[in-house]
Amino acid sequence: MPVIDVRNLHKRYGAKVAVEDVSFAVEEGEIFGVLGPNGAGKTTTVECLAGLRAADRGTVSVLGLDPRRDRAELTRRLGVQLQASRLPDKMKVREAVELYASFYDRPAAPGRLIEELGLADQRDTRFGRLSGGQQQRVSIALALVGDPRIAVLDELTTGLDPQARRDTWRLIEDVRDRGVTIVLVTHFMEEAERLCDRLAIIDAGRVVAIDTPSGLVARVSPEQRVRFRPSAPLDDHLLRDLPEVRTVTRTGGQVVVTGTDGLLQALTSVLARNHIIAADLRVEQSSLDDAFVALTGRTLD
Ligand SMILES: Nc1ncnc2c1ncn2[C@@H]1O[C@H](COP(=O)(O)OP(=O)(O)OP(=O)(O)O)[C@@H](O)[C@H]1O
């Protein structure tokens, strides 16, 4: 049974439709990504999940609870880290985690949480003096302090440098490994591809597709592409006759071959049989970027 079930969610701000029609289900223990460009309706969707906004239409069920009706109960089981949540600059890390812990009946132990999130050396540092990555760690700690079964993390790595971003990804995986289901809102393709078990691509308030990252890629382009420079003249028919090959084109001295699974093996053996060496050989796989463009008709950024 899914831990989150969203059906036909619709939300307007006055005349502005933020979420047109969004449905998805999140399974226990997965990292579920909500990926889409700015303004797609991602934050509004997760705010409805967390009971912070009322939907105009549709149903939302989280751990069998109605986020609006059962808000108090849900807060005990769902941790939320929303975009740009900021603490007072003067507050120390330990004070913040202890303060948030005091809101719950059965919180995680603040000291242990601080250690687990790699903040032990900063426990007495004031929030305003932390690096961007450390501040994000604190906001993850605050989302986890109630010992939730589900954590919603919105745009967690925006503004972080690549190293801090990778560290944060590792941290999110650790959290998942502890059994917490994670809903991760992002507009970073690489983050979605690397972290998420499954993804909903949202564009203009609608779900365009839901699948694993590799499933999304395969859905729009099951193709492989191989480029190389043959060491000797090569008759294109040798390649075209292979069942794995779909197209053969040439650009300058380069041969570009597209085809299905097993393309590379088929090519290398036919070249070897004909004593041709493939120089500068490169295999290009479609990426989630390609899938996004194919599914939405535009790039993410
Ligand atoms: N409180 C609000 N009042 C009016 N319009 C809003 C409000 N919040 C969001 N919107 C609009 O609703 C649409 C969806 O916003 P939302 O924040 O849900 O998208 P998003 O995908 O999370 O984008 P971003 O990554 O930029 O936050 C946008 O056009 C936004 O301008």
The ligand as an SDF file (V2000), in Angstrom:
LIG
                    3D

 31 33  0  0  0  0  0  0  0  0999 V2000
    0.9720   32.2150   -2.5400 N   0  0  0  0  0  0  0  0  0  0  0  0
    0.8620   32.3170   -3.8670 C   0  0  0  0  0  0  0  0  0  0  0  0
    0.0430   33.2270   -4.4150 N   0  0  0  0  0  0  0  0  0  0  0  0
   -0.0880   33.3490   -5.7520 C   0  0  0  0  0  0  0  0  0  0  0  0
    0.5550   32.5790   -6.6520 N   0  0  0  0  0  0  0  0  0  0  0  0
    1.3920   31.6570   -6.1640 C   0  0  0  0  0  0  0  0  0  0  0  0
    1.6090   31.4770   -4.7510 C   0  0  0  0  0  0  0  0  0  0  0  0
    2.5020   30.4900   -4.5740 N   0  0  0  0  0  0  0  0  0  0  0  0
    2.8460   30.0570   -5.8110 C   0  0  0  0  0  0  0  0  0  0  0  0
    2.1890   30.7610   -6.7720 N   0  0  0  0  0  0  0  0  0  0  0  0
    2.2660   30.5530   -8.2210 C   0  0  0  0  0  0  0  0  0  0  0  0
    1.8210   29.2340   -8.5060 O   0  0  0  0  0  0  0  0  0  0  0  0
    2.6510   28.6110   -9.4690 C   0  0  0  0  0  0  0  0  0  0  0  0
    3.2630   27.3400   -8.8930 C   0  0  0  0  0  0  0  0  0  0  0  0
    4.1460   27.6830   -7.8410 O   0  0  0  0  0  0  0  0  0  0  0  0
    4.9780   26.6270   -7.0030 P   0  0  0  0  0  0  0  0  0  0  0  0
    5.7930   27.3890   -6.0230 O   0  0  0  0  0  0  0  0  0  0  0  0
    4.0810   25.5810   -6.4990 O   0  0  0  0  0  0  0  0  0  0  0  0
    5.8770   26.0360   -8.1460 O   0  0  0  0  0  0  0  0  0  0  0  0
    7.2750   25.3040   -8.0290 P   0  0  0  0  0  0  0  0  0  0  0  0
    7.2630   24.2590   -9.0690 O   0  0  0  0  0  0  0  0  0  0  0  0
    7.5240   24.8820   -6.6370 O   0  0  0  0  0  0  0  0  0  0  0  0
    8.2810   26.4310   -8.4470 O   0  0  0  0  0  0  0  0  0  0  0  0
    9.5900   26.9400   -7.6920 P   0  0  0  0  0  0  0  0  0  0  0  0
   10.6090   25.8830   -7.9060 O   0  0  0  0  0  0  0  0  0  0  0  0
    9.9040   28.2180   -8.4000 O   0  0  0  0  0  0  0  0  0  0  0  0
    9.1770   27.1380   -6.2620 O   0  0  0  0  0  0  0  0  0  0  0  0
    3.6860   29.6470   -9.8610 C   0  0  0  0  0  0  0  0  0  0  0  0
    3.2580   30.2850  -11.0330 O   0  0  0  0  0  0  0  0  0  0  0  0
    3.6930   30.6150   -8.7030 C   0  0  0  0  0  0  0  0  0  0  0  0
    4.0340   31.9150   -9.1390 O   0  0  0  0  0  0  0  0  0  0  0  0
  1  2  1  0
  2  3  1  0
  2  7  2  0
  3  4  2  0
  4  5  1  0
  5  6  2  0
  6  7  1  0
  6 10  1  0
  7  8  1  0
  8  9  2  0
  9 10  1  0
 10 11  1  0
 11 12  1  0
 11 30  1  0
 12 13  1  0
 13 14  1  0
 13 28  1  0
 14 15  1  0
 15 16  1  0
 16 17  2  0
 16 18  1  0
 16 19  1  0
 19 20  1  0
 20 21  2  0
 20 22  1  0
 20 23  1  0
 23 24  1  0
 24 25  2  0
 24 26  1  0
 24 27  1  0
 28 29  1  0
 28 30  1  0
 30 31  1  0
M  END
$$$$
